[in-house]
Amino acid sequence: MSNVYEKIGLKRVINAAGKMTALGVSTIHPKTANALVEGASAYVEIERLYEVAGKKMAQLINAPDACIVNSASAGLAMATSALICKDDIALAEILPVHLSSISKREVILLKGQNVNYGAPVSTMIQLGGGIVVEVGYANKSTSMHIESAVNENTLAIYFIQSHHCVIKNMVTVDEVIGVGKKFGVPVIVDAASESDLSLYIDKGADMAIYSGAKAICGPTSGLVACSNSDYARYLRNQFKGIGRAMKVGKESIMGLLKAVEVYLDGEIITVVDRKELDEFALKLNELQGLTCSISADAQGRPIYRVKVIVDQAVFGISASDLVLRLHKNDPMIAVRDHYANVGSIEIDPRGFNTKDEMWEICDAIRKIQGEING
Ligand SMILES: *Cc1c(COP(=O)(O)O)cnc(C)c1O
């Protein structure tokens, strides 16, 4: 049976890569699907919905308030413009033309965190009217680097919590929050793909931004957890300005609320359990030139993957070439390739829709090896 994408002529995708925007991030729980349809099927006072849904979200994640947005990227842009405009709705309406006369819009960003997650963090901050002030070095930063950059034009400090960032020798989120408190500057945490929805507000961050479709497995959407209701209101004000270009639909709001409920109830399960993952690793290990083991997530999230070290001399092709061949396969097989250039790939089980998909990967790799060895 083919899915809607195959019906319009696209290849089926087996996702062993994780929550990747390039592959459609995640798939939703049937309860979330229902909430999306129900949300789309009725009228509602949108302005009240934004407020009420934000408060309901806040209750779910144990934050003082929250604002639902259409992506974590929108959250990054809108958090910036919200801090510039606050309750000045007339300013929010015309922010882009007025920017040059506003000086308090410097946003401090660690150099090692100025990453491209598919789009650059700095572009989102600039879209919201921020002037990015990079501090520290690509491979090292301390609180001192942030402190020396704070001045009367500092709007906020952003902290990007992500595997995309340099982690070694970097100031911690706690230290950054400490600096923010010391100077009275808001600290915004980009926790787009993080799984703990209350951690950063609990730690003292002013706002924490999450992507709806990553850990939460919700619809395309985002949420900004807020340490007080002023921030949530400033964010909602932005829907009368640049936020309109990032409008979040009523169905996405209802879908995300349900998705968070389902997520917090622990109802999202990967279709393969740890034992089956072990069996898969053993099976793959039988192939000449592959060494397989279970690896824990480098960021400490509760995720287990199969790490496959490819010995090019024995297997016949390099890890990078194996990635390319799996891509060209029909169905397309996408694996984690962060370390392909140094000889290994990872199979991430979170994106499998059936157990069969995992075994199809084994068959495809065996077939590729057969082809190479003629
Ligand atoms: C994915 C990601 C984003 C963007 O999330 P979207 O909801 O896709 O806009 C922002 N920051 C980081 C660190 C990310 O990993």
The ligand as a MOL file (V3000), in Angstrom:
LIG
                    3D

  0  0  0     0  0            999 V3000
M  V30 BEGIN CTAB
M  V30 COUNTS 15 15 0 0 0
M  V30 BEGIN ATOM
M  V30 1 C 15.4490 22.3190 14.3730 0
M  V30 2 C 16.0490 23.4600 15.0750 0
M  V30 3 C 15.4700 24.7170 15.0050 0
M  V30 4 C 14.2940 25.0210 14.1370 0
M  V30 5 O 13.1430 24.3270 14.4250 0
M  V30 6 P 11.9100 24.4790 13.4240 0
M  V30 7 O 10.7280 24.1420 14.2660 0
M  V30 8 O 12.1390 23.5100 12.3200 0
M  V30 9 O 11.8910 25.8750 12.9350 0
M  V30 10 C 16.0480 25.7440 15.7220 0
M  V30 11 N 17.1480 25.5420 16.4720 0
M  V30 12 C 17.7350 24.3390 16.5650 0
M  V30 13 C 18.9530 24.1920 17.4200 0
M  V30 14 C 17.2040 23.2460 15.8710 0
M  V30 15 O 17.7970 22.0540 15.9630 0
M  V30 END ATOM
M  V30 BEGIN BOND
M  V30 1 1 1 2
M  V30 2 1 2 3
M  V30 3 2 2 14
M  V30 4 1 3 4
M  V30 5 2 3 10
M  V30 6 1 4 5
M  V30 7 1 5 6
M  V30 8 2 6 7
M  V30 9 1 6 8
M  V30 10 1 6 9
M  V30 11 1 10 11
M  V30 12 2 11 12
M  V30 13 1 12 13
M  V30 14 1 12 14
M  V30 15 1 14 15
M  V30 END BOND
M  V30 END CTAB
M  END
